[in-house]
Amino acid sequence: MSLSASLVLNCKHYRLFVYNNHHWIFYLCDNFKVCLCVCVDRTEVIRSSINPVFSKVFLVDFYFEEVQRLRYELHDISSAHNGLRDTDFLGAMECTLGQIVSQRKLSKALLKQGNTTSKSSITVTSEELSGNDDYVELSFSARKLDDKDFFSKSDPFLEIFRINDDGSGSLVHRTETVMNDLSPVWKSFKVSLNTLCSGDHDRQLKCTVYDWDSNGKHDFIGEFQTTYKEIRTDLEGRQMQWDCINPKYQVKKKNYRNSGVVVLNHCKIIKMYSFLDYIMGGCQIQFTVAIDFTASNGDPGNSCSLHYIHPYQPNEYLKALVAVGEICQDYDSDKMFPVFGFGAQIPPDFKVRDIQSKRIWRCLGSIQGVVEAYQACLPKIQLYGPTNIAPIIQKVASSASEEMHTMEAMEYFILLILTDGVITDMADTREAIVHASHLPMSVIIVGVGNADFSDMQMLDGDDGILRSPKGEPVLRDIVQFVPFKDFKHASPAALAKSVLAEVPNQVVDYYNAKGIHPKCLSDYDESTRPFSP
């Protein structure tokens, strides 16, 4: 899912350098972890300022499912030369685009050779570029249409075409047919502004009325042209209506006025919010991890085990955990990640714990804290069974349900389940997913190892609608399943992109269905929140 964000920079530093009409310039670089930093864009030059505010706006495509690493460099240029040659490098700041958009305003210290440059800092402010993703709801009727049938009245329907730049027409909407009625009232319909007029309010729209015939040879009644700009005047209380004209009759009949009148009964703008609208409006992603500790993984001390900790190569559990967690952590302000294990016998009595009453860790700081806790626990537990995942879905769903009933209702839960085998509580899991589909929650399941995961595909819902054992369908598709073996030789980014690509739409679909709008920018705390790296 691609959205566009604009980034604006300013810099603060105190008594740090001597200024002799020097010039200041920022460079925005991508992929800062590679040896060669490629300059993507840069600001204008600002002279002799210790607190420069740059007018240059960086336009960046945003992808939730990717870690988009950015680097900002500050250079002091002693001459009119605008390149990096003969300049003094003053410092840099590294971050991800996800960190910026989730906080809307991000401030970090300027670093030089790994050390902070006194009190110098850079602040990046972001906002989404406005698009034309809104919808319009329209309702039309007509009166005194020409009668095209001999033994009954016309059966009219209305077609709306968008006129393209080359003069061709693209069908936008066709109404239902109203049988045997010269003054039909057609049902209201919704259409996006992109579809209706390509975002151009002055683009011509051609509206045509036909009399329906069962043989498909519909009789032309009349047509008219308008624009979305003209249609919008209905919002000002003026009811719009148009003469429905048959050009042939207009030429042949001396006193011809029209073949009926088409009336706009209703026009309503429906604001469609984007994923960035919600993230920048304060929506937080609550990321939870559940790890399979059943005996089928093999003894962690054995190099053949899926849980084996190799000194130089992360196992599949760690690869999947880091690939997904690195992205989700940028949208969680408190960086507190609940992590559960299932199927393990836990000391001191080495009994299988009820997942709903026993959380193994709550890790602080970053996804690396989850990695360290996972590695530390392996020698202390015994792998056992069974592979029941319904309890963990129910546990996270309980938290999501509590959030749904709060005043803010702006937390969305993502549960990552890492498992090596076929689950043993499929009926309960289906029931739990159907219940969770009504909540602000998504479930990602990564199948680790070479087991047969064909039953897991049923939970995904891509090949059909998932239903509970009682036949109740999911309200919306919230599960994404992928087998890790499909990405064994691909980059971690490819896995993350596959499992997270649907999340933005799932977030938007949930909040739109509930009628929950993002917090207004004026309501949202504009002050810079403390940044956790």
Long-range contacts (C-beta under 8 A, 24 or more apart in sequence): 1-63, 1-64, 1-65, 1-275, 1-501, 1-504, 1-505, 2-61, 2-62, 2-63, 3-61, 3-62, 3-128, 3-129, 3-274, 3-275, 3-276, 4-59, 4-60, 4-61, 4-62, 4-128, 4-129, 4-131, 5-59, 5-60, 5-62, 5-97, 5-100, 5-101, 5-126, 5-127, 5-128, 5-129, 5-276, 6-57, 6-58, 6-59, 6-60, 6-126, 6-127, 6-128, 6-129, 7-57, 7-58, 7-59, 7-60, 7-100, 7-124, 7-125, 7-126, 8-54, 8-56, 8-57, 8-58, 8-124, 8-125, 8-126, 9-43, 9-53, 9-54, 9-56, 9-58, 9-72, 9-122, 9-123, 9-124, 9-125, 10-51, 10-52, 10-53, 10-54, 10-122, 10-123, 10-125, 11-51, 11-52, 11-53, 11-54, 11-74, 11-110, 11-120, 11-121, 11-122, 11-123, 12-50, 12-51, 12-119, 12-120, 12-121, 12-123, 13-50, 13-51, 13-110, 13-117, 13-118, 13-119, 13-120, 13-121, 14-50, 14-118, 14-119, 14-120, 15-118, 16-50, 16-117, 16-118, 16-119, 16-120, 17-76, 17-90, 19-48, 19-49, 19-50, 20-48, 21-47, 21-48, 22-47, 22-48, 22-76, 22-77, 22-78, 23-47, 23-76, 23-77, 23-78, 23-80, 24-49, 24-52, 24-74, 24-75, 24-76, 24-77, 25-74, 25-75, 25-77, 25-82, 25-87, 26-54, 26-56, 26-72, 26-73, 26-74, 26-75, 26-122, 27-71, 27-72, 27-73, 27-75, 27-84, 28-58, 28-70, 28-71, 28-72, 29-70, 29-71, 29-72, 29-73, 30-68, 30-69, 30-70, 30-71, 31-69, 32-69, 32-70, 32-71, 32-94, 33-69, 37-71, 37-73, 39-84, 45-77, 45-82, 59-129, 60-97, 62-97, 62-101, 62-276, 63-497, 64-98, 64-275, 64-327, 64-500, 64-501, 64-503, 64-504, 65-327, 65-496, 65-497, 65-498, 65-499, 65-500, 65-501, 65-503, 66-327, 66-493, 66-496, 66-497, 67-96, 67-98, 67-326, 67-327, 67-493, 67-496, 68-96, 68-97, 68-98, 69-94, 69-95, 69-96, 70-94, 70-95, 70-96, 70-97, 70-100, 72-122, 72-124, 74-110, 74-122, 90-117, 90-120, 91-117, 91-120, 93-122, 95-124, 96-330, 98-327, 98-330, 98-331, 99-330, 99-531, 100-124, 100-126, 101-126, 101-128, 101-276, 101-279, 101-280, 102-279, 102-280, 102-284, 102-330, 102-331, 102-333, 103-333, 103-528, 103-529, 103-531, 104-280, 104-524, 104-526, 105-526, 105-527, 105-528, 106-528, 106-531, 107-528, 107-531, 108-531, 123-528, 126-280, 127-280, 128-274, 128-276, 128-277, 128-280, 131-199, 131-274, 132-192, 132-193, 132-194, 132-198, 132-199, 133-192, 133-193, 133-194, 133-272, 133-274, 134-192, 134-193, 134-269, 134-270, 134-271, 134-272, 135-190, 135-191, 135-192, 135-193, 135-269, 135-270, 135-272, 136-190, 136-191, 136-192, 136-193, 136-196, 136-228, 136-231, 136-267, 136-268, 136-269, 136-270, 137-188, 137-189, 137-190, 137-266, 137-267, 137-268, 137-269, 137-270, 138-188, 138-189, 138-190, 138-191, 138-231, 138-264, 138-266, 138-267, 139-185, 139-186, 139-187, 139-188, 139-189, 139-264, 139-265, 139-266, 139-267, 140-175, 140-186, 140-262, 140-263, 140-264, 140-265, 141-183, 141-184, 141-185, 141-186, 141-262, 141-263, 141-265, 142-182, 142-183, 142-184, 142-209, 142-244, 142-260, 142-261, 142-262, 142-263, 143-182, 143-183, 143-260, 143-261, 143-263, 144-182, 144-183, 144-260, 144-261, 145-182, 145-183, 145-184, 145-209, 145-221, 145-222, 145-244, 145-259, 145-260, 146-182, 146-211, 146-221, 146-222, 146-246, 146-259, 146-260, 147-182, 148-211, 148-219, 148-221, 149-211, 152-180, 153-180, 153-181, 153-182, 154-180, 154-181, 154-182, 154-211, 154-219, 154-221, 155-179, 155-180, 155-181, 155-211, 155-212, 155-213, 156-181, 156-182, 156-184, 156-209, 156-210, 156-211, 156-212, 156-221, 157-186, 157-209, 157-210, 157-212, 157-218, 158-186, 158-207, 158-208, 158-209, 158-262, 159-207, 159-208, 159-209, 159-210, 160-196, 160-205, 160-206, 160-207, 161-205, 161-206, 161-207, 161-208, 162-195, 162-196, 162-197, 162-198, 162-203, 162-205, 163-203, 163-204, 163-205, 163-206, 169-206, 172-196, 172-205, 177-212, 179-212, 182-260, 185-265, 188-266, 190-270, 192-272, 193-228, 196-228, 197-227, 197-228, 201-227, 201-228, 201-229, 201-232, 202-227, 202-228, 202-229, 203-227, 203-228, 205-231, 207-242, 207-262, 209-244, 209-259, 209-260, 209-262, 220-246, 221-246, 221-259, 221-260, 222-246, 222-258, 222-259, 222-260, 223-247, 224-262, 231-264, 231-267, 232-267, 234-264, 234-266, 234-267, 235-267, 235-268, 235-269, 239-263, 239-264, 239-265, 240-264, 271-517, 272-512, 273-508, 273-511, 273-512, 273-517, 273-518, 274-508, 275-504, 275-505, 275-507, 275-508, 277-518, 278-410, 278-507, 278-508, 278-511, 278-518, 279-331, 280-518, 280-521, 280-524, 281-410, 281-517, 281-518, 281-519, 281-520, 281-521, 281-524, 282-408, 282-410, 282-518, 282-519, 282-524, 282-525, 283-331, 283-410, 283-411, 283-412, 283-507, 283-511, 283-518, 284-331, 284-332, 284-333, 284-410, 284-411, 284-412, 285-328, 285-331, 285-332, 285-411, 285-412, 285-413, 285-414, 286-332, 286-399, 286-403, 286-411, 286-412, 286-413, 286-414, 287-325, 287-328, 287-329, 287-331, 287-332, 287-337, 287-414, 287-416, 288-337, 288-338, 288-339, 288-340, 288-396, 288-413, 288-414, 288-415, 288-416, 289-321, 289-325, 289-337, 289-338, 289-339, 289-340, 289-370, 289-415, 289-416, 289-418, 290-339, 290-340, 290-341, 290-342, 290-355, 290-389, 290-392, 290-415, 290-416, 290-417, 290-418, 291-317, 291-321, 291-339, 291-340, 291-341, 291-342, 291-374, 291-418, 292-341, 292-342, 292-343, 292-387, 292-417, 292-418, 292-419, 292-420, 292-421, 292-448, 293-341, 293-342, 293-343, 293-344, 293-381, 293-383, 293-384, 294-342, 294-343, 294-344, 294-383, 294-384, 294-385, 294-386, 294-387, 294-420, 294-421, 295-343, 295-383, 295-384, 295-385, 296-385, 296-387, 296-420, 296-421, 296-451, 297-383, 297-420, 297-449, 298-383, 299-383, 300-378, 300-379, 300-383, 306-420, 306-448, 306-449, 307-378, 307-383, 309-375, 309-378, 316-448, 316-449, 316-484, 316-488, 317-374, 317-418, 317-448, 318-371, 318-374, 319-484, 319-492, 319-495, 320-416, 320-418, 320-446, 320-448, 320-484, 320-495, 321-367, 321-370, 321-371, 321-374, 321-416, 321-418, 322-367, 322-371, 322-492, 323-492, 323-493, 323-495, 323-496, 324-416, 324-444, 324-446, 324-495, 324-496, 324-499, 324-500, 325-367, 325-370, 325-416, 326-367, 326-496, 327-496, 327-500, 328-367, 328-414, 328-416, 328-500, 329-366, 329-367, 333-529, 333-532, 335-364, 335-365, 335-366, 335-532, 336-362, 336-363, 336-364, 337-362, 337-363, 337-367, 337-369, 337-370, 338-362, 339-363, 339-370, 339-373, 339-374, 340-392, 340-395, 341-377, 341-381, 342-387, 342-388, 342-389, 342-391, 342-392, 343-383, 343-384, 343-385, 343-386, 343-387, 343-388, 344-381, 344-382, 344-383, 344-384, 345-381, 345-382, 345-383, 345-384, 346-380, 346-381, 347-380, 347-381, 350-382, 352-384, 352-385, 354-391, 355-388, 355-391, 355-392, 355-395, 356-391, 356-394, 356-395, 365-532, 366-532, 366-533, 385-424, 386-424, 386-425, 387-419, 387-421, 387-422, 387-423, 387-424, 387-425, 388-423, 388-424, 388-425, 388-428, 389-417, 389-419, 389-423, 389-425, 389-429, 389-445, 390-425, 390-428, 390-429, 390-431, 390-432, 392-417, 393-429, 393-432, 393-433, 393-436, 393-443, 394-432, 394-435, 396-436, 396-441, 397-432, 397-435, 397-436, 397-439, 397-441, 400-436, 400-439, 400-440, 400-441, 401-439, 403-440, 404-439, 404-440, 408-519, 409-440, 409-514, 409-516, 410-516, 410-518, 410-519, 411-440, 412-440, 412-441, 412-442, 412-507, 412-510, 413-439, 413-440, 413-441, 413-442, 414-441, 414-442, 414-443, 414-444, 414-503, 415-441, 415-442, 415-443, 415-444, 416-444, 416-446, 417-443, 417-444, 417-445, 417-446, 418-446, 418-448, 419-445, 419-446, 419-447, 419-448, 420-447, 420-448, 420-449, 420-451, 421-449, 421-451, 422-451, 422-452, 422-453, 422-455, 422-456, 423-455, 423-456, 426-455, 427-469, 429-459, 430-459, 430-466, 430-467, 430-468, 430-469, 431-468, 431-469, 431-470, 433-459, 433-466, 433-474, 433-478, 433-479, 434-466, 434-467, 434-468, 434-472, 434-473, 434-474, 434-475, 436-478, 437-474, 437-475, 437-476, 437-477, 437-478, 438-475, 440-507, 440-510, 440-511, 441-478, 442-478, 442-479, 442-480, 442-502, 442-503, 442-506, 442-507, 443-478, 443-479, 443-480, 444-479, 444-480, 444-481, 444-499, 444-500, 445-479, 445-480, 445-481, 445-482, 446-481, 446-482, 446-483, 446-484, 446-495, 446-499, 447-481, 447-482, 447-483, 447-484, 447-485, 448-484, 449-484, 449-485, 450-485, 453-481, 453-483, 456-481, 456-483, 457-481, 475-513, 476-506, 476-509, 476-510, 476-513, 477-502, 477-506, 478-506
